[in-house]
Amino acid sequence: MHRPTANPHIRPTEGPAAPARFNYRAPRWLPGGNAQTIWAATLSRRHLAQQPPSWRRERWTTPDHDFVDVDFTRHPVPEHAPLLVLFHGLEGSSSSQYAVAFADFACQHGLMMAVPHFRGCSGELNLAPRAYHSGDHEEIDWILARFAQLHPKRPLLAAGVSLGGNALLRWAGEAGHAAAQRVKAVAAICSPLDLAAGGHAIGKGFNRLVYTRMFLSTMVPKALRKLEQHPGLFDGEALRAARDLYAFDNLFTAPLHGFKHTEDYWTRASAKPVLPDIRVPALALNALNDPFVPAASLPQPHAVGPNVTLWHPTQGGHVGFPVAAGPFRFPGHVRAMPDAVGTWMMAHL
């Protein structure tokens, strides 16, 4: 099995286990945030081992008599090895390129890893008259408590990608000192910590034509199936006419999850206002050229608490960070970001 060599994109402070920043540089043949985003999601190699990670699934019954599906990596791990929990992004799953790359990292470093699927994202529609949203910190709290209960001997590390990262940091801020009873460290990757800024950005120009259309192509059909489950839940004809996430959130996400409208949802669910309240080691990684997380909306050091580390590389796109290195120089791979984030988290065990 191929093992990667030392990662040249990590610059240590006191040693290889304590990266100070993520000095990512994109391949010359991938200029710009859109290219780095799309290439990483569709063409880059997701794992460096000869065989891709494999998963086993558990179904957990939620307190409201619904279910979430949790995928665990199958590779053997020591009895007390840490457990890395990865919360996926909008319409993501354990098959997303970043989840496979993190699983590859976990296998290399002897970590147990799990991907809990937000409701409706595991391939089977959930039962309750709800789905998931960017500020779902109550769900995060229940899931992490369940992991702690089922694996009491394993220290927990929690990472979230995009939507999942915002929800995770929102949970850490809401939980305050109690978060340390659950996890050793948390990390958010390419998360729209200011949901209004991200929501407006993804609804314009190229983003609207490509990313918005991609997301709505799965979100709208799932919402309409939810309407079949629960007739009268929302206006189906209006939802079919939705052409951006603002309209979708106004008709579906906000009212189903206790928000008045899109503006209320984006305001109350954003993690940015609670970053000063985080009391566990937390990392927020955002590329400055992310197509739909505007650089001007990112938190700055003076606006976060002492427990929050900010990484703002100039390149990388949205959950992209493809690298042309080693035997996979072309088409490249996406292990550099999980290596940097995973190493940072492990330094806090």
Protein Blocks (a to p, Z undefined) as FASTA:
>chain_A
ZZddddfkbccfkbcklcfbdcddddfklgcjklmmmmmmmmmcfbfbfbdcdddddddd
dfkopacdddddfbdcdfklccddddddehiafkbmklmmmmmmmmmnopacdddddehi
nopacfbfcdbdfklmmlmmmmmmmmmmmmmmbccddddehjlmmmmmmmmmmnmmmlmm
mpmbdcdehiafblmlmmmmmmgcjllmmmmmmmmmmmmmmmmmmmmmmghkacfklmmm
pcbfklmmmmmmmmmnopablmlmmmmmpmklmmmmpcbdcdddddfklfklcfklpccf
klpcfkbccdddfbhbjoklpacehjllpgbjaklmmmmmmmmmmmmZZ
